[in-house]
Every structure is written in structure tokens, then in C-alpha cells.
Amino acid sequence: MNLNQLEILQYLQETGYNVTKVAERMNIVQSAVSRQLLMLEDELGSPLFKRHGKRLIGSTALGNSILEQVATIRQAKRNIRMLADDYLENRNGTLNIATTHTQAKYLLPKPITQFKKKYPDIKIYIEQSSPDNLIHLLHEQKADIAICTEKLDDDPKLVIKPCYQWHHVVIVPHSHPLTHGEITLERLANFPILTYSRGFTGRSNLEKAFAAAGMELDVTLAAADSDVIKTYVRLGLGIGLIAETSLEPGTDYDLSILSLEHLIPHSTTKFAYLKDSYLPAYTHYFIDQLLAASRNNALFSSDNKC
């Protein structure tokens, strides 16, 4: 058994058991891939893959168990590289951040700016996606850290920590009827509601609050980011329910902002990383800057209560 054979197992899993793609990744011929697999299976005394003719169609029970161990070995190799780079104070690495549009635009600019001042040669890649996919990117080791509000629930393979808490607000034109009188869920339900797509930016808390009041959250337009919601509120399509942290005083002066803190439970934005991964010094520094920006976000939020 050798590391090349284990790497083949890893690539087969990632490519859906496509031997051609594995051969391309490893820069070897397909017959060499097949030969290495047969040698490994002969050594272990049992098939690792289900076959239809010569084609691989899945893993056996033993194959699945071994693939779990391969993932551990893969993580150990990555950690060793990170440890060596840290020891040598290598400042030419990469930081892969997986997050949603809301966090990328409203939370990350300041910590990334501070980070680049200290580590100008570290490349930063921001992958914007749904919260479900952010977790997938962590497990696939395509992201070093994930930041979002939804879906980061208990996961035994992740370290999950809070960044900051925030509330939803209603945004409407200044002449809107909601700018007068008490804000209640019943009043909100009388207007077309524009808010986040399911799984984004505290949407689940909105649904829970309406359900607790015996109503259904009837959404006329759903989008993944606040900018789109603001655009259609300005076009008169309805009232916007968005995160208070996505308000921009310089550009949102044409909208009235009404707090929903008394109606909707607060939401918590969190960050996560793989429990078994070694975090280099520059990643720890980024987390420090992220938490500092989160504290500022919390202060900003308290200043925008209506």
C-alpha cells in the first residue's frame, strides 16, 4: 500500500468513480490507475469497488470505510504542509473563505483590509454560495473557513463559533403606511413581502415568528441578497424584510427603516472550520479581525434601532 494508491481512492470518490478523470488528475494513463487499484485490492484481499463490467459504479462497504480513513490521511498531509509553512513563516499561502453575499459585502471588507495590511502576499479567494454548500466546501477542503447565519448547526467535524447577533428590519418608502402606527406581524402580512430565499440570512427565524402567531410567511419575491430586495422595494413591489447589518446610510436614505426586534428572534452569524485542520498563524489573525469587525457590526446594529 502506498500514498499514490490512497490518492487514487480519493480522486475516484471526487470524480464519481471516473477512471479517465483520475488518470488526467494524476497525469498517468488509465491502465496505470486500474492496475494500482487491483494491486491494492489484492493486498487487502477484498474488492473496494462495485463494478459493472470494467466500469466502477460505487464503493463496497469496505471501500467506504477505507475512504473515511483516506480523508483523515489527506487532512494530515495538508496539516503537515501548513505546519511547515508556519514554522518557516511562509507568507505566500492562500486563504479560502466560503460565505454568503450578505457577509461578503457587509462584514468582510474591514477584516480583509486589515488582513492584507499584515499579509499582503497571501491570496484570498471568496466563494459565495448557499449555506448548505458552504458546509460542503469545508468538508471537501475547498474552504478554510465558512461564515453564514443559516445551517451551521451541530456538526461533530466542525468547530462552530458565533460572530455577532442581529435583527431583521422592515424597509419601505418614506410615504408607506407602515411608517405610522405600531408594527405588528398582522400589519406586515397585509402587504406583499420581499425577503431572503429559504436557507439565507435568518429566513428560518422569520418563518418561525409568523408560524408562532398562527400565520404563514407569504413571500412575493425572494432573493439571496439584500441589494436585490432593496431594488424591488424601491420599485414598489412590496415591503422588504432584511438584515439590519445590510443597511447603508449613504445609499439607503430614501427608505424608512423599522425595527422588528420586538417581533422576530435575533439571528446569529457564525463561522466554522474543520475541527481536525491545522490553522496557520495568518488564519488565526484573520479570525481575530473577523471578530473585531463583528463587534463593530453589533455596535452599528444597536445604533440603527428605530
C-alpha positions in Angstrom: 0.0 0.0 0.0 1.3 3.5 -0.9 0.2 7.1 -0.9 -0.4 7.1 -4.7 -3.0 4.3 -4.3 -4.7 6.2 -1.5 -4.7 9.3 -3.6 -6.4 7.3 -6.4 -9.2 6.3 -4.0 -9.7 9.9 -3.0 -9.9 11.1 -6.6 -12.3 8.3 -7.6 -14.6 9.4 -4.9 -14.4 13.1 -6.0 -14.9 12.3 -9.7 -17.8 9.8 -9.3 -15.6 6.8 -10.0 -14.4 8.2 -13.3 -11.1 6.5 -14.1 -10.4 8.7 -17.1 -10.6 11.9 -14.9 -8.5 10.3 -12.2 -5.8 9.5 -14.7 -5.9 13.1 -16.0 -5.5 14.5 -12.5 -2.6 12.2 -11.7 -1.0 12.6 -15.1 -0.9 8.9 -15.7 -2.6 6.5 -18.2 -5.9 4.9 -17.3 -4.4 1.4 -17.3 -2.0 2.5 -14.5 -4.9 3.6 -12.4 -6.7 0.3 -12.9 -3.5 -1.6 -12.1 -2.9 0.3 -8.9 -6.5 -0.4 -7.8 -6.2 -4.1 -8.5 -2.9 -4.3 -6.6 -4.5 -2.6 -3.6 -7.5 -4.9 -3.6 -5.2 -7.9 -3.9 -3.2 -6.7 -0.9 -6.3 -6.2 1.2 -7.9 -9.4 0.0 -11.3 -7.8 -0.8 -12.9 -5.6 -3.6 -13.2 -1.9 -2.7 -15.5 -1.0 -5.6 -18.6 -2.3 -7.2 -18.2 -2.9 -10.9 -20.4 -3.2 -14.0 -18.1 -4.9 -16.5 -15.0 -2.9 -16.3 -16.7 0.2 -15.1 -16.7 1.3 -11.5 -20.2 2.2 -10.2 -19.6 2.6 -6.5 -17.8 1.6 -3.3 -18.2 -1.6 -1.3 -18.8 -1.4 2.5 -15.0 -1.9 3.0 -14.3 0.7 0.3 -16.5 3.3 2.2 -14.7 2.6 5.5 -11.3 2.9 3.9 -12.3 6.2 2.2 -13.1 7.6 5.6 -9.5 6.8 6.7 -8.2 8.3 3.4 -9.9 11.6 4.3 -8.0 11.6 7.6 -4.7 10.9 5.8 -5.4 13.7 3.3 -6.1 16.1 6.2 -2.9 15.1 7.9 -0.9 15.7 4.7 -2.5 19.2 4.5 -1.8 19.9 8.1 1.9 18.9 7.7 2.3 21.4 4.9 0.6 24.1 6.9 2.8 23.4 9.9 6.0 23.6 7.8 4.9 26.8 6.2 4.1 28.3 9.6 7.4 27.2 11.0 9.2 28.9 8.1 6.9 31.9 8.3 5.8 31.4 4.7 3.6 34.4 3.7 2.7 33.2 0.2 -0.2 30.9 1.0 -4.0 31.2 0.3 -7.0 31.9 2.5 -10.2 30.3 1.1 -13.3 31.9 2.6 -16.8 30.4 1.9 -19.7 32.8 2.7 -22.9 34.3 1.5 -23.4 37.6 -0.4 -24.6 39.4 2.7 -21.5 38.6 4.7 -19.1 39.1 1.8 -20.4 42.6 1.2 -21.3 43.9 4.7 -19.0 42.0 7.1 -15.8 41.0 5.3 -14.4 44.3 3.8 -12.9 45.6 7.0 -11.3 42.3 8.3 -9.9 41.6 4.8 -8.5 45.1 4.5 -6.7 44.7 7.9 -5.6 41.2 6.9 -4.0 42.4 3.7 -2.0 45.1 5.5 -0.3 42.4 7.6 -0.2 39.6 5.0 0.0 41.3 1.6 1.2 38.2 -0.2 -1.5 35.9 1.0 -4.0 35.3 -1.7 -7.7 35.5 -0.7 -10.4 33.6 -2.5 -14.1 34.3 -1.6 -16.6 31.6 -2.6 -20.1 32.9 -2.4 -22.8 30.2 -2.2 -25.7 28.9 -0.2 -25.2 27.9 3.4 -25.7 24.2 2.6 -22.9 24.4 0.0 -20.6 26.3 2.4 -20.6 23.3 4.7 -19.9 21.0 1.8 -16.9 23.2 0.8 -15.5 22.9 4.2 -15.8 19.1 4.2 -14.3 18.9 0.7 -11.4 21.1 2.0 -12.1 23.7 -0.7 -12.6 26.3 2.0 -10.6 27.1 5.2 -13.4 28.9 6.9 -17.2 29.3 6.3 -19.2 32.3 7.5 -23.0 32.4 7.4 -26.2 32.6 9.6 -28.2 29.6 8.5 -27.3 25.9 8.5 -24.2 25.9 10.7 -25.8 23.6 13.3 -24.1 20.9 15.3 -21.6 19.1 13.2 -19.1 16.8 15.0 -16.4 17.5 12.4 -16.7 21.3 12.7 -15.7 24.0 15.2 -18.5 26.5 15.1 -18.3 29.9 16.9 -20.6 32.9 16.9 -19.6 36.2 15.3 -22.4 38.5 16.2 -26.2 38.8 16.7 -28.5 40.9 14.6 -32.2 41.5 14.0 -34.4 42.0 10.9 -35.8 45.3 9.9 -38.6 46.4 7.5 -37.6 48.8 4.7 -40.3 50.8 3.0 -40.5 54.1 1.1 -40.9 57.2 3.4 -44.6 57.6 2.4 -45.6 54.0 3.2 -48.5 53.4 5.7 -46.2 51.3 7.9 -44.3 54.4 8.9 -47.2 55.4 11.1 -48.6 53.3 14.0 -47.4 50.2 15.7 -45.6 47.5 13.7 -47.2 44.0 14.1 -46.9 40.8 12.2 -50.6 41.2 11.3 -49.9 44.5 9.7 -46.9 43.2 7.8 -49.0 40.3 6.4 -51.3 42.8 4.7 -48.5 43.8 2.3 -46.5 41.9 -0.3 -43.4 40.7 1.5 -39.9 40.7 -0.1 -37.2 38.9 1.8 -34.5 36.3 1.6 -34.6 32.9 -0.1 -35.0 29.9 2.1 -31.8 29.0 3.9 -30.4 32.5 3.7 -29.8 35.3 6.3 -32.2 34.3 9.0 -35.2 33.4 6.8 -35.9 30.5 9.2 -36.5 32.9 12.1 -39.0 34.9 10.0 -40.9 31.7 9.3 -40.9 30.7 12.9 -42.2 34.0 14.1 -45.1 34.0 11.7 -45.9 30.4 12.5 -45.9 31.1 16.2 -48.5 33.8 15.5 -50.6 31.4 13.6 -49.8 32.9 10.2 -47.7 31.8 7.2 -44.9 33.9 5.8 -46.3 34.7 2.3 -43.3 35.9 0.3 -44.0 37.7 -3.0 -40.3 37.9 -4.0 -37.3 36.0 -2.5 -33.6 36.7 -3.2 -30.3 35.6 -1.8 -29.0 39.1 -1.1 -30.2 42.4 0.4 -29.4 44.6 -2.6 -31.9 42.8 -4.8 -34.6 43.1 -2.2 -33.9 46.9 -1.8 -34.1 47.3 -5.5 -37.6 45.9 -5.7 -38.8 47.7 -2.6 -37.8 50.9 -4.4 -39.8 49.7 -7.5 -42.9 49.5 -5.3 -43.3 45.7 -5.3 -43.7 45.4 -1.5 -42.1 45.7 1.9 -38.6 44.4 2.5 -37.6 42.3 5.4 -33.8 42.3 5.6 -30.9 42.1 8.0 -30.2 45.4 9.8 -26.5 44.9 9.1 -27.1 45.3 5.4 -28.2 48.9 5.8 -26.1 51.5 4.1 -26.8 55.1 5.4 -25.1 56.6 2.4 -27.3 54.9 -0.2 -30.5 53.9 1.8 -31.5 57.4 2.7 -34.6 57.1 0.5 -36.0 54.3 2.7 -37.6 54.2 6.1 -36.2 51.6 8.4 -38.5 50.0 11.0 -37.1 47.6 13.7 -38.6 44.1 14.0 -36.6 43.3 17.2 -39.7 43.0 19.2 -41.3 40.6 16.7 -38.6 38.4 15.2 -36.0 36.5 17.3 -32.4 37.6 16.8 -30.2 35.8 14.4 -26.6 34.8 14.9 -23.9 34.9 12.2 -21.3 32.2 12.8 -18.0 31.0 11.4 -16.8 27.4 11.2 -13.8 25.4 10.2 -12.8 21.7 10.2 -12.0 20.5 13.7 -9.0 18.4 12.6 -7.5 21.1 10.4 -4.3 23.0 11.4 -4.9 26.7 11.2 -1.8 28.7 10.3 -1.0 31.9 12.0 -2.4 34.1 9.2 -5.8 32.3 9.5 -5.9 32.9 13.3 -5.1 36.6 12.5 -8.0 36.7 10.1 -10.3 35.2 12.7 -9.2 37.9 15.2 -10.0 40.6 12.6 -13.3 39.0 11.8 -14.4 39.0 15.4 -13.3 42.7 15.8 -15.4 43.6 12.8 -18.3 41.6 14.2 -18.2 43.6 17.4 -18.3 46.8 15.4 -21.2 45.3 13.4 -23.1 44.7 16.7 -22.5 48.4 17.7 -23.6 49.6 14.3 -26.8 47.5 14.7 -27.7 48.9 18.1 -27.3 52.4 16.6 -29.8 51.7 13.9 -32.7 50.6 16.1 -36.0 52.5 15.5 
